[in-house]
Amino acid sequence: MRSRGTRRPVVTSADVAVASIPTGATVAITGAGGGILEPEGLLTALEARFLGAGEPRDLTVVYALGMGDRMGGGTGRFAHPGMVSRVIGGLWTWSPELRELARREQLEAYALPGGVISQLFREIGARRPGLITTVGLGTFADPRCGGGRFTARGAAELVELVEFDGQEYLRYKPFRVDVALVRGDTMDRNGNIGWAGEAAQLDATSVAQAARASGGLVIAQVKNISDGVLDPHVVHLPAPLVDMVVEVPGQWQTHDGEYDDRLCRSGAPAPDAISASSRSGARAIIARRAAAEVGRGGVLNVGFGIPSLVIDALVAAGRSEDNTVLIEQGIIGGRPLSGDLFGAAIHPEVVHSSTTQFDLINGGLIDTTCLGMAQIDASGSVNVSRIAGEINGPGGFVEISQSADSVIFCGTFTADGLDVDVVAGRLCIRREGRLRKFVRTVEQVTFSGPHATARGQRVLVVTERAVFRLVDGGLELVEVAPGVDIERDILSHMDFVPLIDSPAQMDPDLLESVAACAVS
């Protein structure tokens, strides 16, 4: 801890800093997939201390967005029996090792909406009585649907149902944060920390606030310690908020490289190149068909995976400037990256906190969102948070899907092995996927179809062979790709029968454009 009366944080080594973390502590961390703003130097030192000294043990780890590299980094550093007793995360997919401990019931596993966790850090930091919101009603986060618990082990009730003026809300309860692990780019001579060279700010300030208000410890990792003074506009961790600083000169901006100036600077529009995965096959068809539903002059959000390829489809159609793109990590404008670096953008126009971004999202800033889907049922409810018993978590999916005016779910009709081609303007299904996505009842509700219907949201489901819309009464089949037989290729691979009136034919030119792009 910083000595009383000392204005500047103590500069120390990672080993000394993590030795201050006691057994049983609640540790809040900032970071996002792909190594974005992850304090990997601190996490590595903490893991080494546990493996060498057997402490600290029984930690509670809390984070809002996915962290890791799927190879033991990020939150995977905690994946040792006895090191953690509880994990509350927004997205678990970046750490298969931690998911395995949850599967074995070797820890208490919880998942909550990512924005909820970020904003709850802020509420804890302001010493308010938790986060009261409609986010999560009717989903797995609702206490009537499990309250975010993913393991039989653990009895903590993290969320409760409350009512004000006849309206239902969820109250996500505050908790003590003993330690905050955060990251910045540079600390100046006054002890202030900025993010000028980082790809995102995420919720680092809120995480630090939560620890400070709890009487806890704030440890920051930085790449540089400067003798100069930072521009006050780039300072987001003021010196009085931080106790210890660890300099890690080898800190990379992302897992992809040490530094890419395009990820933190404005500039000319990104080159109109599109990724190979968006050129052919089912993914390309879905992305281009979804792009056709995106209007002009609005705010567009895209999710991870196939939805991120909608940006490529808009570029291919000469529409890259039609909308302002927003992603939950705090980025507005620019060209969002796909794959493992989803969460960063080339030449962003705005980089601010993800906590603030979720305020904008919940306030209805998004006109259209394109999101993924793992399962969808007859009511239009969608699951992405728990698949075959495995914990995924929702990331920002719940906030975004509940607040956008128009929601376009993008995904292949079946999964695991699907192979399609376009021949003479017609869809040819070479091999069907082994797993059904259109199920009678989703394993877990991440998006509630009935709630969306009550809100009057426009909801479409776009696959490579069919398009559905959510209506009062469930899903209606509204469009079929050329070459697709409704009975053979659609109904026989669904666990329920959708509403069917007079479905239109998918535009053959769209399929032809995919075929042409594949050979160009």
C-alpha positions, 0 to 999 in steps of 0.5 A: 500500500502507498504510504499515507500522505504520499501522492504518487503510487509506489513503483515496485515489481510484479512479484512484490505487488502480487504478494500484497494479495491475501488469501480469500480476496475478491480480485477485480480485473479489467481486460478483453479478449485478444490481450486488449488491456489485460494486465498479463504481467501481474496475472503471470506473477500471481500465478507463479506465486500460487504455484510456488508458495501455494498462496493466495488461495480461495480467491473470488475473481470478477471481470466483465469481458472475456480475457485470455488466449485460450492457451492459459493466459488471462483468466486462465492463470487462475485455473489451478485447483484451490487458487480460486473459489468463485468466478463471476465473469461476463464471458468465459470462452477465452479460458477453457482451463477455467471452464473445465474447473467449472465443469468439474464443480471445483469452483462456484461459477457465475456469469452475468451480462458484461455491461452489468458487471462494468456498471456494477463496478462503478456503482460499488465505486460510488458506494451506491446500493448496487445496480438497478436495471431492466437488463437481464429480465427474462434471461438466465440472469433473472433470479427466477431463471437461475440468477447467473449461477452455472454450477450446483456449488455455491449459494450466493444470490448475486441478483434480486427482483425488485419493483418500482412504480409497478415496473420490474427491475433487477438489482445486482448486489454490490460486493467488496472489492479487495484488489483491482488489477488494471493496465495502462500505457504510461504513468507520468511523473505525477503518478497519473496513468493514461491510455494513449497507446492502448486499443481500448479503455474498457472499464479500468477506471470503474474497476479501480474505483470499486477497489478504492471505495471498498478500502482495497488495493489498486495495482496498475501495470504500465508499459512506460514510466515517464519523466514528463507530464501526460496530457490531462485528456488522456489520463483515466487513472488519476494518481490518488486512485492507484496504490502500486504501479508495475512497469512492464516494458515488454507489454504488448498492445494485443496478443497480435503484436507489441504496437499498431498505431492504427488501433489507437489513432484516428486516420484515413478510412481503413482500406476496403479489403475484406477477409477471406472468411467473408468471401464464400460459403454459408458465412458469406451468404449470411453476412451479405443477407444480414447487411441487406437489412442494415439501413443508412445513417444509423448506429450499427453494432456487430457481435463476434463471429459471423456478425462481425463479417457484416462489416465486410459485406457492407464494404463489398457493397460500397456501403462502408460509410453508411453507418456509425459502427459501435462495439461494446468495448468502448469503440465508436467509428473506425473499422472493427476487427474480427476474430481474436482481436474483436474489441479493437478497431482500425482508426477509431473515431472515439475510444472511451470507457466500456462502462460509458458505452453500456450507458449509451447502449442501454439508452437506445443508441443502437439502431441495428445490431447483428448478433450470433446465435447458438440455439433458437426456439419456437418462441424466438428466444436465443441462447449463446450463454450455455452450450451443451452444459458448458458455460460461455457467458453472454459478454455484452449480448444481453444489453445490446439485444435488449436495447437495439431497435432492430436485432438481426441474429446471424448464424448457420442453420445447423452446426458442426460440419455444415458445408454449402456451395452456390451453383448456378445461383442456387444453394447446394447443401453438400453436407448437413451440420450434425447439430440442430440450432432450431430447438424446441426449448433453448438450453438457456435464455440469453435473449427472451423472444416474448420480452422482445415481442412485448417491447415491439422490437424488430427481430430477424433470424438470418441463415444461409438457407432461410430468413425468419422474423419474430411475430406475435406467436413465434417465428415466421419463415419469410424467405427461402434461398433458391435451391432449398426445399422447405420440407427437406432442407428446413423443417426436417432440421427443426424441432418445431414448425414455424409459422409459414404463410407465403415465404419469398425467395432470397435474392438470387443475385446475392448468392451469385455475388458470393459465388463471384467473390469466391473465385475472384 
